[in-house]
Amino acid sequence: MNKLLLILILTLSFQALSKADDIRDFEIEGISIGDSALDFISKKILKDNQKDWFKNNKYSISADLKLLFLKNYDGLQFIYLTNDKRYKLEGIEAIKFYRHDIEKCHLLFDEVSLEIQTLFSNISITKKDDFVHRADKSGKTIVTQQDLIFPNGDAVSIFCEDWSKESGFTDALRISIRKYEYKEFLQNSAY
């Protein structure tokens, strides 16, 4: 009887460990990939905030969502398949603004990266890299990025956006949770 109990406990423990490397186990403000956006926001608000940013309409994005329940971030973006009537989340982006305090952004960037690395054991981590943001025609906006990639290609990406004064945008930390298929869409057919 004791052996059977031990086998049962070990089996359940290993199942829990294997689930710890699934992107759906990562939450932002209590929201995970695979959740329905309708559990957090009305269809009307999703539609009212839907952006026409993609040339291909496979996915839709509702942006600038300033939700009352947010504790750590200033806004969210929800990404879902355009024809999905359940609005199942394929991507989530959280944004925290830093007006004239990019150093604080970089500190939180490092904290978030370390926290994710401790939560998930089987991810690959890209080198922290800087690049010029293509949306700023002045060429002065610098983005720092790091990707934490799951074995199936899903990823959490962390960004610090140091916007130029000319751009008119506010510096921000952005955390993006993306299913592999959505990442591929962004890289190959969104724009």
C-alpha positions as CSV (number, residue, x, y, z in Angstrom):
1,M,0.0,0.0,0.0
2,N,2.8,2.4,0.9
3,K,4.5,1.7,-2.5
4,L,1.3,2.4,-4.4
5,L,0.9,5.7,-2.5
6,L,4.5,6.7,-3.2
7,I,4.1,5.9,-6.9
8,L,0.9,8.0,-7.1
9,I,2.6,11.0,-5.3
10,L,5.7,10.8,-7.6
11,T,3.5,10.5,-10.7
12,L,1.5,13.6,-9.8
13,S,4.7,15.5,-8.9
14,F,6.2,14.8,-12.3
15,Q,3.0,15.8,-14.1
16,A,3.1,19.1,-12.2
17,L,6.7,19.7,-13.2
18,S,6.1,19.0,-16.8
19,K,3.3,21.6,-16.8
20,A,5.6,24.2,-15.4
21,D,7.2,24.6,-18.9
22,D,4.0,25.5,-20.6
23,I,3.4,29.2,-21.6
24,R,-0.2,28.9,-20.3
25,D,1.3,28.7,-16.8
26,F,2.6,32.2,-17.1
27,E,0.1,34.9,-16.1
28,I,0.0,38.7,-16.5
29,E,-2.5,40.3,-14.1
30,G,-4.2,36.8,-13.7
31,I,-4.6,36.4,-17.5
32,S,-3.0,33.5,-19.4
33,I,-2.7,32.4,-23.0
34,G,-5.7,30.2,-23.9
35,D,-8.1,32.2,-21.7
36,S,-11.0,33.8,-23.3
37,A,-10.7,37.6,-23.5
38,L,-14.5,37.7,-22.7
39,D,-13.7,36.5,-19.2
40,F,-12.0,39.8,-18.5
41,I,-13.6,42.4,-20.9
42,S,-16.8,42.8,-22.9
43,K,-17.0,42.1,-26.6
44,K,-18.0,45.7,-27.1
45,I,-14.8,47.0,-25.5
46,L,-12.8,44.5,-27.5
47,K,-14.4,45.7,-30.8
48,D,-14.1,49.4,-29.8
49,N,-10.4,49.0,-29.2
50,Q,-9.6,46.7,-32.1
51,K,-6.8,48.1,-34.3
52,D,-6.2,47.7,-38.0
53,W,-2.5,47.2,-37.7
54,F,-2.1,44.0,-39.7
55,K,-2.3,43.7,-43.5
56,N,-3.4,40.1,-43.1
57,N,-6.5,39.6,-41.0
58,K,-5.8,36.2,-39.6
59,Y,-5.3,37.7,-36.1
60,S,-7.0,40.7,-34.4
61,I,-5.5,42.9,-31.7
62,S,-7.4,45.0,-29.2
63,A,-5.0,47.6,-27.8
64,D,-5.0,50.4,-25.3
65,L,-7.0,48.4,-22.8
66,K,-6.9,50.3,-19.5
67,L,-8.7,47.9,-17.2
68,L,-9.7,48.7,-13.7
69,F,-8.3,45.5,-12.2
70,L,-4.8,46.1,-13.4
71,K,-2.3,46.3,-10.5
72,N,1.1,46.2,-12.1
73,Y,0.7,47.5,-15.6
74,D,-0.9,50.6,-17.2
75,G,-2.5,48.8,-20.1
76,L,-2.9,45.5,-22.0
77,Q,-3.3,44.3,-25.5
78,F,-5.2,41.1,-26.4
79,I,-4.5,39.2,-29.5
80,Y,-6.9,36.5,-30.8
81,L,-7.8,34.8,-34.0
82,T,-10.2,37.1,-36.0
83,N,-12.8,34.4,-36.5
84,D,-12.7,32.9,-33.0
85,K,-16.1,33.7,-31.4
86,R,-14.6,32.8,-28.0
87,Y,-11.8,35.3,-28.3
88,K,-9.2,32.8,-27.0
89,L,-6.0,34.7,-26.3
90,E,-3.1,33.8,-28.6
91,G,-1.0,36.7,-27.3
92,I,-1.1,39.2,-24.4
93,E,1.0,42.3,-24.1
94,A,1.4,44.3,-20.9
95,I,2.7,47.8,-20.9
96,K,4.1,49.9,-18.0
97,F,4.9,53.5,-18.8
98,Y,8.0,55.3,-17.6
99,R,7.9,59.0,-18.2
100,H,11.5,60.2,-18.3
101,D,12.8,57.2,-16.3
102,I,14.2,54.7,-18.7
103,E,16.6,53.4,-16.0
104,K,13.7,52.2,-13.9
105,C,12.4,50.4,-16.9
106,H,15.7,48.6,-17.4
107,L,15.7,47.6,-13.7
108,L,12.3,46.1,-13.9
109,F,13.3,44.5,-17.2
110,D,16.1,42.6,-15.4
111,E,13.8,41.6,-12.5
112,V,11.1,40.2,-14.9
113,S,13.7,38.3,-16.9
114,L,15.1,36.7,-13.7
115,E,11.7,35.8,-12.4
116,I,10.6,34.1,-15.6
117,Q,13.9,32.2,-15.7
118,T,13.2,30.9,-12.1
119,L,9.6,29.9,-13.0
120,F,10.5,27.8,-16.1
121,S,13.3,25.3,-16.3
122,N,13.2,24.3,-19.9
123,I,13.4,27.6,-21.8
124,S,16.1,29.1,-24.0
125,I,17.1,32.7,-23.4
126,T,18.3,35.0,-26.0
127,K,21.0,37.6,-25.4
128,K,19.7,41.0,-24.4
129,D,19.9,43.1,-27.5
130,D,19.4,46.8,-28.5
131,F,18.0,48.0,-31.8
132,V,16.4,51.1,-33.4
133,H,12.6,51.1,-33.4
134,R,11.4,51.1,-37.0
135,A,8.3,53.2,-36.1
136,D,10.5,56.2,-35.2
137,K,11.6,57.9,-38.4
138,S,14.2,60.0,-36.5
139,G,16.1,56.7,-35.8
140,K,16.7,57.8,-32.2
141,T,14.3,55.4,-30.4
142,I,16.2,52.5,-28.9
143,V,14.5,49.2,-27.8
144,T,16.2,46.6,-25.6
145,Q,14.8,43.1,-26.1
146,Q,15.2,39.6,-24.7
147,D,13.2,36.5,-25.6
148,L,12.6,33.5,-23.3
149,I,11.6,30.7,-25.7
150,F,9.8,27.5,-24.8
151,P,10.6,24.2,-26.5
152,N,7.5,24.4,-28.6
153,G,8.4,27.9,-29.9
154,D,6.0,29.9,-27.7
155,A,7.8,32.9,-26.1
156,V,7.8,35.6,-23.6
157,S,9.5,38.7,-24.9
158,I,10.6,41.6,-22.7
159,F,11.1,45.1,-24.2
160,C,12.3,48.5,-22.8
161,E,11.3,51.2,-25.3
162,D,13.4,54.4,-24.9
163,W,11.4,56.7,-27.2
164,S,12.9,59.8,-28.7
165,K,11.4,63.2,-27.9
166,E,10.5,63.6,-31.6
167,S,8.4,60.5,-31.6
168,G,5.9,61.8,-29.0
169,F,5.6,58.4,-27.3
170,T,6.4,57.6,-23.7
171,D,9.1,55.2,-22.6
172,A,7.7,51.9,-21.6
173,L,8.3,48.3,-20.5
174,R,6.4,45.8,-22.6
175,I,6.0,42.1,-21.8
176,S,4.6,40.0,-24.6
177,I,3.4,36.5,-24.3
178,R,3.0,34.9,-27.7
179,K,2.0,31.5,-29.0
180,Y,4.4,30.2,-31.7
181,E,1.8,30.5,-34.5
182,Y,1.2,34.2,-33.6
183,K,5.0,34.9,-33.5
184,E,5.3,33.3,-37.0
185,F,2.4,35.5,-38.2
186,L,4.1,38.7,-36.9
187,Q,7.4,37.7,-38.6
188,N,6.1,36.5,-41.9
189,S,2.7,37.9,-42.9
190,A,1.3,40.6,-40.5
191,Y,2.9,43.6,-42.1
